[in-house]
Amino acid sequence: MTAPDSLPLHALAEDNLASASPDLLRAMVKTFADALMSAEADALCNAEYGQVSEERVNHRN
């Protein structure tokens, strides 16, 4: 049997973001976008950033 969540995370996150500086939200969106684009580039190149691979089909700037 699992215990129910003791904190409503959605409400907690919403309250914190509503009262936070716009710089915090901007930084969070930038971090998310960078991670998403990096993962997409890794998939397209068939290799992670900086990894030497015979299967690499492209290069990253």
C-alpha positions in Angstrom: 0.0 0.0 0.0 1.4 3.4 -0.9 0.9 6.6 0.9 -0.9 9.4 -0.9 1.2 12.4 -2.0 1.6 14.7 1.0 2.3 17.7 -1.2 0.1 18.8 -4.2 3.1 19.3 -6.5 1.1 20.9 -9.3 -0.3 23.6 -7.0 3.1 24.1 -5.3 4.9 24.6 -8.7 2.1 26.9 -9.9 2.3 29.1 -6.8 6.1 29.3 -7.0 6.2 30.1 -10.7 3.5 32.8 -10.3 5.5 34.6 -7.6 8.9 34.0 -9.2 10.9 36.4 -11.2 10.5 36.2 -15.0 14.2 35.4 -15.1 13.5 32.1 -13.4 10.9 31.0 -15.9 13.2 32.2 -18.8 16.1 30.1 -17.4 13.8 27.0 -17.0 12.5 27.3 -20.5 16.1 27.8 -21.9 17.3 24.7 -20.0 14.4 22.6 -21.3 14.9 23.8 -24.9 18.6 23.2 -24.8 18.1 19.7 -23.4 15.4 18.9 -26.0 17.5 20.2 -28.9 20.6 18.4 -27.8 18.7 15.1 -27.5 17.2 15.6 -31.0 20.7 16.4 -32.4 22.1 13.3 -30.7 19.4 11.2 -32.4 19.9 12.7 -35.8 23.7 12.3 -35.7 23.6 8.8 -34.2 26.1 9.9 -31.5 26.1 12.1 -28.4 27.9 15.4 -28.3 31.7 14.9 -28.3 31.4 11.2 -28.8 33.5 9.6 -31.5 31.4 7.0 -33.4 31.7 5.1 -36.6 28.0 5.3 -37.0 27.9 9.2 -36.9 26.1 10.5 -40.0 26.8 14.2 -39.4 28.7 16.7 -37.2 27.6 19.3 -34.8 28.8 22.9 -34.6 
